[in-house]
Amino acid sequence: MRGGSDPRPEGADNRKTATRADLLNAVYASCPGLSRAQAKQIFEMAIEEIANTLAGGEPVKLRSFGLFIVRAKRERIGRNPRTGVEVPITPRRVLTFKPSPVLSATVHGLPAGKESVTGQAEPEL
């Protein structure tokens, strides 16, 4: 057992992370007319296209899933919390993800388009 506080949600120990292989198997299983090699090629092409689009600085919107955005962060001054010494933080690009209302509702166990945990009605996409 780990010491200190455990940041994992309750029941996280028995959950399995979906891997690239799991997603590939799901594509293969849902398309019975494709060979495993064809399913892998289609899957890899989709992943590569998403990665290339994001690398080019363009957003990727997947309906009913979410929006991936590359943001440029400017240079700023940070501070070492232990010593108080100022350190320049170089400019960089960061990848952010904003889930769609449909995905958020699914994760929270709500039907899509119903009220969210915030109490606001979410539009259907």
C-alpha positions in Angstrom: 0.0 0.0 0.0 1.2 3.5 -0.8 1.9 6.0 2.0 0.2 9.4 2.2 -3.1 10.3 0.6 -4.3 8.3 -2.4 -5.4 10.6 -5.2 -7.2 7.7 -7.1 -11.0 7.6 -7.0 -12.6 4.9 -5.0 -12.7 1.7 -6.9 -9.9 2.7 -9.3 -7.8 -0.3 -8.5 -10.1 -2.7 -10.3 -10.5 -0.6 -13.5 -8.5 -1.3 -16.6 -7.1 1.4 -18.7 -8.2 1.3 -22.4 -5.1 0.7 -24.4 -4.3 1.2 -28.1 -4.7 -2.6 -28.6 -8.1 -2.5 -26.9 -9.3 0.2 -29.2 -7.9 -1.6 -32.2 -9.7 -4.8 -31.2 -13.0 -2.8 -30.8 -12.6 -1.5 -34.4 -11.9 -5.0 -35.6 -14.9 -6.5 -33.8 -17.3 -3.8 -35.0 -16.3 -4.3 -38.7 -16.5 -8.0 -39.5 -15.7 -7.4 -43.2 -12.2 -6.2 -42.4 -9.2 -8.2 -41.7 -7.2 -7.5 -38.5 -4.5 -5.9 -40.7 -7.0 -3.6 -42.5 -8.6 -2.6 -39.1 -5.1 -1.8 -37.8 -4.3 0.3 -40.9 -7.5 2.3 -40.6 -7.1 2.8 -36.9 -3.5 3.9 -37.2 -4.4 6.3 -40.1 -7.1 8.0 -38.0 -4.7 8.4 -35.0 -1.9 9.7 -37.3 -4.3 12.2 -38.9 -5.5 13.5 -35.5 -1.9 13.8 -34.3 -0.7 15.6 -37.4 -3.6 18.0 -37.3 -2.8 18.9 -33.7 0.9 19.2 -34.4 0.0 21.7 -37.1 -1.8 23.8 -34.4 -5.3 23.1 -35.6 -8.1 22.0 -33.3 -9.7 18.6 -33.6 -13.5 18.3 -32.9 -15.0 14.9 -32.6 -18.8 15.2 -32.4 -20.3 13.6 -29.2 -16.8 13.2 -27.8 -15.0 16.5 -27.4 -12.6 19.1 -28.7 -8.8 18.9 -28.6 -7.0 22.3 -28.8 -3.4 23.2 -28.9 -2.8 26.4 -26.9 0.3 28.6 -27.0 1.5 29.6 -23.6 3.7 32.7 -23.3 6.9 33.0 -21.4 6.5 33.9 -17.8 8.3 34.0 -14.5 7.9 31.1 -12.1 9.1 30.8 -8.6 10.7 27.9 -6.8 8.3 27.4 -3.8 11.1 26.1 -1.6 13.8 28.7 -2.2 11.7 31.6 -3.6 14.1 31.9 -6.5 12.5 33.3 -9.7 12.9 31.0 -12.8 11.9 31.9 -16.3 9.4 29.4 -17.8 9.9 29.2 -21.6 7.0 29.6 -24.0 5.4 26.3 -25.1 2.4 24.7 -26.6 0.0 22.6 -24.5 -2.7 20.2 -25.6 -6.1 20.7 -23.9 -9.3 18.7 -24.1 -12.8 19.9 -23.6 -15.4 17.0 -23.4 -18.7 17.4 -25.2 -21.9 17.6 -23.2 -22.8 14.1 -24.5 -19.5 12.6 -23.2 -19.9 14.5 -19.9 -23.4 13.2 -19.5 -22.3 9.7 -20.2 -19.5 9.9 -17.7 -21.9 11.2 -15.1 -24.4 8.5 -15.8 -27.0 10.9 -17.2 -28.9 10.6 -20.5 -27.5 13.1 -23.1 -29.3 16.4 -23.2 -30.6 16.2 -19.6 -29.4 18.3 -16.8 -25.8 18.1 -15.9 -24.2 18.0 -12.5 -24.1 21.8 -12.5 -27.9 21.8 -12.9 -27.9 23.4 -16.3 -29.6 21.8 -19.3 -27.0 20.5 -21.8 -27.8 20.7 -25.5 -27.8 17.6 -27.6 -25.1 17.5 -30.3 
